[in-house]
Amino acid sequence: RASGQSRTRAGLGARRGLRPSARVLRALPDRSPVSRRGQVQGEFSKQLSQFWYSQETALQLAKEAITAAGEGGRIACVSAPSVYQKLRELHREDFSVYIFEYDKRFAIYGEEFIFYDYNNPLDLPEKIAAHSFDIVIADPPYLSEECLRKTSETIKYLTQGKILLCTGAVMQEEAAKLLGVKMCKFIPEHTRTLANEFRCYVNYDSGLDHDI
Ligand SMILES: C[S@@+](CC[C@H](N)C(=O)[O-])C[C@H]1O[C@@H](n2cnc3c(N)ncnc32)[C@H](O)[C@@H]1O
């Protein structure tokens, strides 16, 4: 699973905090979820339940993750590729970040890409140690108890404590039960209108409740 990653990374010539190289971006398939500027774009797969945050929301969530992770912190983006993208764009060396994603097109990010299927929530590479992330930000693909329960297993395995969950307002009760998170005032926005009201949830004192 993780085996082809170092080859991809070499192809990227990517250091953390940089966009993929021009050569890699030119080679991307037409329907790549990453634009030629290295950003998650409008292309999406309905089967994979892909819908992307607006640039403003992705930035706000990325900044929140950095603040919550603290100096030298480790951030896990679980099924939230546009937050991962924003974190890379910020070009900062004082945190590290991994992208846990099912869509293998994001494997262009090399060693920071971890293939992840919520159906096998603890099927992760050995290099991903338990409780090794200061904060986990997750946006599970489906609004179902099963999907949230399984994703919660991953979140609890990865985090040292802090959790930032983005999901439908209808999941509020389940989210509180499974992860002890509470709904924030901040309202995330997407590049297209969603059928369901969407919210963020945290289990710590978060800027998403203050700086509105
Ligand atoms: C609701 S979208 C969240 C994206 C987020 N709003 C963003 O802009 O980054 C769900 C994400 O889950 C991923 N996904 C789809 N199927 C999955 C699976 N079986 N396991 C884990 N993630 C999956 C999708 O590729 C997508 O990135």
The ligand as a Gaussian input file, in Angstrom:
#p B3LYP/6-31G(d) Opt

LIG

0 1
 C      -17.067000      14.864000       2.238000
 S      -15.527000      14.842000       1.375000
 C      -14.553000      15.850000       2.438000
 C      -13.622000      16.770000       1.674000
 C      -13.411000      18.090000       2.373000
 N      -14.639000      18.846000       2.393000
 C      -12.306000      18.890000       1.707000
 O      -12.600000      19.901000       1.051000
 O      -11.145000      18.524000       1.856000
 C      -15.102000      13.200000       1.786000
 C      -13.673000      12.759000       1.538000
 O      -13.612000      11.363000       1.847000
 C      -12.893000      10.682000       0.854000
 N      -13.379000       9.287000       0.800000
 C      -14.224000       8.716000      -0.086000
 N      -14.368000       7.404000       0.183000
 C      -13.615000       7.134000       1.281000
 C      -13.346000       5.960000       2.028000
 N      -13.880000       4.784000       1.724000
 N      -12.519000       6.059000       3.102000
 C      -11.961000       7.247000       3.441000
 N      -12.162000       8.394000       2.764000
 C      -12.978000       8.346000       1.689000
 C      -13.175000      11.471000      -0.423000
 O      -12.192000      11.224000      -1.413000
 C      -13.182000      12.906000       0.107000
 O      -11.899000      13.455000       0.111000

